Amino acid sequence: MLILALPKGRILKSVAPLLARAGIEPAADCLQEDSRRLRFPTNHPKLDVVRVRSFDVATFVAHGGAHLGVCGADVLMEFDYPELYAPLDLAIGGCRVSVARPQGDPPNEDWSRYSEVRVATKYPTITRRHFAARGINADIVHLNGAMELAPMLGLSRLIVDLVDTGSTLRANGLQEVETIAQITSRLVVNRTALKTRPEAIASLIARFRAALNPA
């Protein structure tokens, strides 16, 4: 049995048409956010789908709990698992990882003059790497959500977060000041599974590739 890990949340809706074009039909409740099930059969008797938190897809695949998955490039950048191979950009879930600060901050602030800055984020690796490249030590406040509250409540000066339209930032008095990386979702594969079950894995990769380039 092969296992395909899909992310909960907004990407799940975007991946549904891609699955259909790839000829993969999970049980109907797989795409329903209110379903309590986590594992679902598909129209392929040797393929099941599991639905997990978007941040956990890479971990499930890297450690062999799933053989393939759909994962945001932000997660791949953050964890950088050597066990993962990402053969396809699925061109869904477009957004960006950005730095944001309070709207009242000076507009032309020179970040390079700081040796350290406190940043709230769920991306400590990406954040440290980004600021280190500018010679700035990022003092990380690690949060899993509600990053926008951190500057407001004095936890941090900046935040690094995933941004789509920017409306949540604006609603909480923040402004996007720098884009670290543009993000889309990728098909990821466990490297060991690719070696031990090359035909089955290659067949699924081919299905996704064909779905991206319909005749």
C-alpha positions as CSV (number, residue, x, y, z in Angstrom):
1,M,0.0,0.0,0.0
2,L,1.3,3.4,-1.0
3,I,0.4,6.4,1.2
4,L,-0.1,10.0,-0.2
5,A,-0.1,12.7,2.5
6,L,-2.2,15.8,1.8
7,P,-2.3,19.0,3.8
8,K,-5.3,20.2,5.7
9,G,-6.6,23.8,5.1
10,R,-6.5,26.0,2.1
11,I,-4.2,23.8,0.0
12,L,-6.6,20.8,0.2
13,K,-9.2,22.7,-1.9
14,S,-6.6,23.7,-4.4
15,V,-5.2,20.1,-4.8
16,A,-8.6,18.5,-5.4
17,P,-8.8,19.4,-9.2
18,L,-5.2,18.3,-9.6
19,L,-6.0,14.9,-8.0
20,A,-9.0,14.5,-10.3
21,R,-6.9,15.2,-13.4
22,A,-4.4,12.7,-12.1
23,G,-7.1,10.1,-11.9
24,I,-6.9,9.8,-8.1
25,E,-10.3,9.9,-6.4
26,P,-10.1,9.7,-2.6
27,A,-13.2,8.9,-0.5
28,A,-15.7,11.8,-0.7
29,D,-15.2,13.0,2.9
30,C,-11.4,13.4,2.4
31,L,-12.0,16.8,0.9
32,Q,-14.5,17.9,3.6
33,E,-12.9,19.9,6.4
34,D,-15.4,18.7,9.0
35,S,-14.5,15.0,8.5
36,R,-12.9,13.4,11.5
37,R,-11.2,10.7,9.6
38,L,-7.5,11.0,8.8
39,R,-6.9,8.1,6.4
40,F,-9.0,7.5,3.3
41,P,-9.1,4.9,0.5
42,T,-8.9,5.9,-3.1
43,N,-10.1,4.4,-6.4
44,H,-6.7,2.7,-6.6
45,P,-6.7,-0.3,-4.3
46,K,-3.0,0.1,-3.5
47,L,-3.1,3.8,-2.7
48,D,-4.5,5.5,0.4
49,V,-4.5,9.2,1.3
50,V,-3.8,10.6,4.7
51,R,-4.7,14.2,5.7
52,V,-2.4,15.9,8.1
53,R,-1.3,19.5,9.2
54,S,0.4,21.2,6.3
55,F,3.5,21.7,8.4
56,D,3.7,17.9,9.1
57,V,3.5,16.6,5.5
58,A,7.3,16.8,5.0
59,T,7.9,15.0,8.3
60,F,5.5,12.2,7.5
61,V,7.1,11.6,4.1
62,A,10.7,12.1,5.3
63,H,10.3,9.5,8.1
64,G,8.5,7.0,5.9
65,G,5.0,7.3,7.4
66,A,3.9,8.3,3.9
67,H,5.6,7.7,0.5
68,L,4.6,10.9,-1.2
69,G,3.0,14.2,-0.2
70,V,1.9,17.6,-1.2
71,C,4.0,20.2,0.7
72,G,4.6,23.9,0.6
73,A,8.1,25.1,-0.4
74,D,8.1,27.0,2.9
75,V,8.1,23.8,4.8
76,L,10.8,22.3,2.7
77,M,13.0,25.4,3.3
78,E,12.4,25.3,7.0
79,F,13.1,21.6,7.6
80,D,15.4,20.8,4.6
81,Y,15.0,17.0,5.1
82,P,17.7,15.2,3.0
83,E,15.3,12.2,2.8
84,L,12.9,14.2,0.5
85,Y,13.0,14.5,-3.3
86,A,10.7,17.2,-4.8
87,P,10.3,16.4,-8.5
88,L,7.3,18.7,-9.3
89,D,6.2,22.2,-8.6
90,L,2.4,21.8,-8.6
91,A,1.8,25.6,-9.1
92,I,-0.9,25.8,-6.4
93,G,-1.1,27.5,-3.1
94,G,0.9,30.5,-4.3
95,C,1.9,32.9,-1.5
96,R,5.2,34.2,0.1
97,V,7.2,34.2,3.2
98,S,7.7,37.8,4.2
99,V,9.0,40.2,6.9
100,A,6.4,42.5,8.4
101,R,6.6,45.4,10.9
102,P,4.2,47.8,12.5
103,Q,2.8,50.5,10.2
104,G,3.9,53.2,12.5
105,D,7.6,52.4,12.2
106,P,9.9,54.8,10.2
107,P,9.5,54.1,6.5
108,N,13.2,54.2,5.6
109,E,14.6,52.3,8.6
110,D,18.1,50.9,7.8
111,W,18.1,47.3,9.0
112,S,21.8,46.9,8.5
113,R,22.6,49.1,11.4
114,Y,21.2,46.6,13.9
115,S,23.3,43.7,15.2
116,E,20.2,41.9,16.6
117,V,16.5,42.1,16.2
118,R,13.7,40.1,17.8
119,V,11.4,38.3,15.4
120,A,8.2,36.3,16.0
121,T,7.8,33.4,13.6
122,K,7.0,29.8,13.0
123,Y,10.0,29.6,10.6
124,P,13.0,29.9,12.9
125,T,15.4,28.4,10.4
126,I,14.3,30.5,7.4
127,T,14.3,33.6,9.6
128,R,17.8,33.1,11.2
129,R,19.2,32.3,7.7
130,H,17.7,35.4,6.2
131,F,18.9,37.9,8.8
132,A,22.3,36.2,9.2
133,A,22.9,36.9,5.5
134,R,22.7,40.6,6.5
135,G,24.9,40.3,9.5
136,I,22.0,40.5,11.9
137,N,21.3,38.0,14.7
138,A,17.6,37.1,14.8
139,D,16.4,36.6,18.4
140,I,13.5,34.2,17.7
141,V,10.1,34.2,19.5
142,H,8.7,30.9,18.2
143,L,5.0,31.0,17.7
144,N,2.7,28.6,15.8
145,G,0.0,31.2,15.1
146,A,-1.3,34.7,15.7
147,M,2.1,36.2,14.8
148,E,0.4,39.5,14.1
149,L,-0.1,40.0,17.9
150,A,3.6,39.8,18.7
151,P,4.6,43.4,17.9
152,M,1.3,44.7,19.3
153,L,2.0,43.1,22.6
154,G,5.7,43.8,22.8
155,L,6.9,40.3,22.1
156,S,8.9,41.2,19.0
157,R,9.8,44.1,16.7
158,L,9.1,42.1,13.5
159,I,7.4,39.0,12.3
160,V,8.2,36.6,9.5
161,D,5.1,34.8,8.3
162,L,3.3,33.3,5.3
163,V,1.4,36.1,3.4
164,D,-1.3,35.7,0.8
165,T,-3.2,38.9,0.2
166,G,-1.8,40.8,3.2
167,S,-5.2,41.6,4.5
168,T,-4.5,40.0,7.9
169,L,-1.4,42.1,8.3
170,R,-3.2,45.3,7.5
171,A,-6.1,44.5,9.8
172,N,-3.6,44.2,12.7
173,G,-1.6,47.3,12.0
174,L,1.3,45.7,10.2
175,Q,2.9,46.2,6.8
176,E,4.9,43.8,4.6
177,V,8.4,45.2,4.1
178,E,10.4,42.4,2.5
179,T,9.7,39.2,0.7
180,I,12.0,36.3,1.7
181,A,10.7,33.7,-0.8
182,Q,7.8,33.1,-3.2
183,I,6.0,29.9,-2.3
184,T,4.1,27.2,-4.1
185,S,3.2,23.6,-3.3
186,R,5.4,20.7,-4.4
187,L,5.1,17.0,-4.8
188,V,7.5,15.4,-2.4
189,V,8.7,11.8,-2.4
190,N,10.6,9.7,0.1
191,R,14.0,8.9,-1.5
192,T,14.1,5.4,0.0
193,A,10.6,4.6,-1.3
194,L,11.7,5.8,-4.7
195,K,14.5,3.3,-4.7
196,T,12.6,0.4,-3.2
197,R,9.4,0.9,-5.2
198,P,10.5,2.7,-8.3
199,E,7.8,1.7,-10.7
200,A,4.8,2.5,-8.4
201,I,6.3,5.8,-7.3
202,A,7.3,6.8,-10.9
203,S,3.8,6.0,-12.1
204,L,2.3,8.4,-9.5
205,I,4.8,11.1,-10.4
206,A,3.9,10.6,-14.1
207,R,0.2,11.0,-13.2
208,F,0.8,14.3,-11.5
209,R,3.1,15.5,-14.3
210,A,0.4,14.7,-16.8
211,A,-2.2,16.5,-14.7
212,L,0.0,19.6,-14.8
213,N,0.2,19.5,-18.6
214,P,-3.1,18.2,-19.9
215,A,-3.2,17.5,-23.6
